[in-house]
Amino acid sequence: MDSVRSDSGPAARANGAARTKLPTAIKILIAGGFGAGKTTMVGSVSETRPLRTEETLTDRGVGVDDLSGVEEKKTTTVAMDFGRISIGDAHVLYLFGTPGQERFWFVWDELALGAMGAVVIADTRRLADCFPSVDYFERRGTPFVVAVNCFEGARRYDLDEIRMALDLGPAIPVVLCDARQRESSKNVLVALVQHAMQTRSTKEPIAG
C-alpha cells in the first residue's frame, strides 16, 4: 500500500492549479464630461449588473453643477461606475467610469492606476467638457480614443471638426457611437484596444 501514489493529494492539486491559467485582467477607463453617457456605456456593455455610485442631484448643486444642455439629468456619479466583460477564457476587461464633475476629479488618479487605456465620451452639446479628460490622459501618456455619443436632437459634426475642436493628433481615433447600444459600445472598446496595442508596439525599444 505504501507504494501506491495518490493523484488527489496536495501536490497533485497544486500542479493542477499551476496548469490553470487565470485570465489576463485589462483595465479601461470611461471618461468624459458631466452627462456625456459614461454610466450608460458601462451599463450597456457590461456582462454583469454594473456597480453604480449615483446620487440624486439636489438644490445644493445649484451654481456648482452646470446642467445647460442636460437639464433632464437627475442623478450624478460621485465615485465611479464599474462593469466587466469576458473575452473568451483568456482576458477580462474591467470598465471604470469616472465622475464627470470637477468636484469629484480627485478620484481620477486612483482609478487611472494600471489602466491600459481610456474612452473619452464626447457630447456635442457640451463639447468643451471633453477638454479636462483629453488633457489628463495626454499628460499621463495613457492611450485613449474619443467616442462621439450621438444624442437625439444634437447637432451632427464631421469627425474632422471634432478632431480640430479638441486639438487631437492624427493618431488618436475619433469614432461615432450610441452609448445605449451594446454593439456600438463594444465597437468603441475594440477601437481602444487596437489603438492601445499599436501605441505600445511603437513605444517598445527595438532589440539589437
C-alpha positions in Angstrom: 0.0 0.0 0.0 2.9 2.4 0.7 3.9 2.1 -2.9 0.6 3.3 -4.2 0.7 7.0 -5.2 -2.4 9.2 -4.8 -3.3 11.5 -7.6 -5.6 13.6 -5.4 -3.2 14.8 -2.8 -1.9 18.4 -2.2 0.9 18.0 -4.7 -1.5 16.9 -7.5 -3.9 19.8 -6.7 -1.0 22.3 -6.7 0.1 21.0 -10.1 -3.4 21.3 -11.4 -3.7 24.8 -10.2 -0.4 25.7 -11.8 -1.7 24.4 -15.2 -4.9 26.5 -14.9 -4.1 29.9 -16.3 -6.0 32.8 -14.9 -7.4 35.3 -17.4 -5.5 38.4 -18.1 -7.1 41.5 -16.5 -7.3 44.6 -18.6 -8.4 47.9 -17.0 -10.2 50.5 -19.1 -11.5 53.9 -18.1 -14.6 55.5 -19.4 -14.3 59.3 -19.0 -15.9 62.5 -20.3 -18.0 65.4 -19.2 -21.0 65.5 -16.9 -23.9 63.8 -18.6 -21.9 62.6 -21.6 -23.0 59.0 -21.3 -20.3 57.3 -19.2 -22.7 55.4 -16.9 -24.9 54.5 -19.9 -22.0 53.0 -21.8 -20.7 50.9 -18.9 -24.2 49.6 -18.3 -24.9 48.8 -21.9 -21.8 46.7 -22.4 -21.2 45.0 -19.0 -22.0 41.3 -18.9 -22.8 41.7 -15.2 -25.0 44.1 -13.4 -22.9 47.3 -13.2 -21.9 48.8 -9.9 -23.0 52.4 -9.8 -22.4 55.2 -7.3 -25.1 57.6 -8.4 -26.7 60.2 -6.2 -29.7 62.4 -6.9 -29.0 65.9 -7.9 -30.3 68.4 -5.2 -30.6 72.1 -4.7 -27.0 72.1 -3.2 -25.7 71.6 -6.7 -27.2 74.9 -8.0 -24.4 77.2 -9.0 -21.9 74.3 -8.8 -23.2 71.8 -11.4 -23.7 73.1 -14.9 -26.8 71.5 -16.3 -27.0 73.5 -19.5 -27.8 71.1 -22.4 -28.5 68.2 -20.0 -31.4 69.7 -18.0 -33.2 66.4 -17.9 -30.4 64.7 -15.9 -31.5 63.8 -12.4 -28.5 61.9 -11.0 -24.7 62.1 -11.0 -21.8 59.6 -10.4 -19.9 60.5 -7.2 -17.2 57.9 -7.3 -17.2 55.5 -10.2 -19.2 53.0 -12.3 -17.8 49.5 -12.7 -18.5 46.8 -15.2 -16.9 43.6 -16.6 -16.6 41.9 -20.0 -15.1 38.4 -20.5 -13.2 37.8 -23.8 -13.2 34.0 -24.0 -11.2 32.4 -21.2 -8.1 34.5 -21.8 -9.0 38.1 -21.0 -11.3 40.1 -18.8 -12.0 43.8 -19.3 -12.7 45.8 -16.2 -14.5 49.1 -17.0 -14.3 52.0 -14.6 -16.5 55.0 -15.3 -15.0 58.2 -13.9 -17.1 61.0 -12.3 -17.6 63.9 -14.7 -17.9 66.8 -12.3 -14.9 68.8 -11.3 -15.5 68.5 -7.6 -15.1 64.7 -7.9 -11.9 64.7 -10.1 -9.7 63.8 -7.1 -10.6 60.1 -7.6 -9.2 60.1 -11.1 -5.6 59.3 -10.1 -6.6 56.2 -8.2 -8.9 55.0 -11.0 -6.2 55.6 -13.6 -3.6 53.4 -11.9 -2.8 50.4 -14.2 -5.2 51.3 -16.9 -4.4 50.1 -20.4 -6.4 53.0 -22.0 -9.4 55.2 -21.8 -12.5 56.1 -23.7 -13.4 59.8 -23.7 -17.1 60.2 -24.4 -17.9 63.5 -26.2 -21.3 65.2 -26.1 -21.5 67.7 -29.0 -24.0 69.7 -27.0 -21.2 70.4 -24.4 -18.0 69.6 -26.4 -15.8 71.8 -24.2 -16.4 69.3 -21.3 -14.1 66.9 -23.0 -11.0 69.1 -22.6 -10.2 68.1 -19.0 -10.3 64.3 -19.9 -8.3 64.8 -23.1 -5.7 66.9 -21.2 -5.5 64.4 -18.3 -4.8 61.4 -20.5 -2.4 63.2 -22.7 -0.4 64.3 -19.7 -0.3 60.7 -18.3 0.6 59.2 -21.7 -2.5 57.0 -21.5 -3.7 55.8 -24.9 -7.3 57.0 -25.5 -10.0 57.3 -28.1 -12.8 59.8 -28.4 -16.3 58.4 -28.8 -18.8 60.9 -30.0 -22.1 60.0 -28.3 -24.9 60.7 -30.8 -27.7 62.2 -28.7 -31.1 62.7 -30.4 -31.6 66.3 -31.5 -27.9 67.2 -31.1 -26.1 68.9 -33.9 -24.1 66.5 -36.1 -20.5 67.3 -36.6 -18.0 65.8 -39.0 -15.4 63.8 -37.2 -12.6 66.1 -38.6 -14.5 69.0 -37.0 -14.4 67.2 -33.6 -10.7 66.4 -34.0 -10.0 70.1 -34.7 -12.2 71.4 -31.9 -10.4 69.1 -29.4 -7.0 69.7 -30.9 -6.4 66.0 -31.3 -3.4 64.5 -33.0 -3.9 62.4 -36.2 -3.1 59.2 -34.4 -6.0 59.4 -31.9 -9.1 57.6 -33.1 -12.4 59.5 -33.2 -15.5 57.4 -33.6 -19.3 57.8 -33.5 -21.3 55.7 -31.0 -24.6 55.3 -29.3 -23.8 54.6 -25.7 -27.2 52.9 -25.2 -26.4 50.2 -27.7 -24.3 47.2 -26.7 -22.7 46.6 -30.1 -21.9 50.3 -30.6 -20.2 50.4 -27.2 -18.3 47.2 -28.0 -17.0 48.7 -31.2 -15.6 51.7 -29.2 -13.8 49.3 -26.9 -12.4 47.4 -29.8 -11.1 50.6 -31.3 -9.4 51.5 -28.0 -7.7 48.1 -27.5 -6.4 48.2 -31.1 -5.1 51.8 -30.6 -3.5 50.9 -27.2 -1.8 47.8 -28.7 -0.5 49.9 -31.6 0.7 52.6 -29.3 2.5 50.1 -27.1 4.2 48.5 -30.1 5.6 51.8 -31.4 7.0 52.7 -27.9 8.7 49.3 -27.4 12.5 49.6 -28.0 13.9 47.7 -30.9 16.1 44.8 -29.7 19.6 44.6 -31.0 
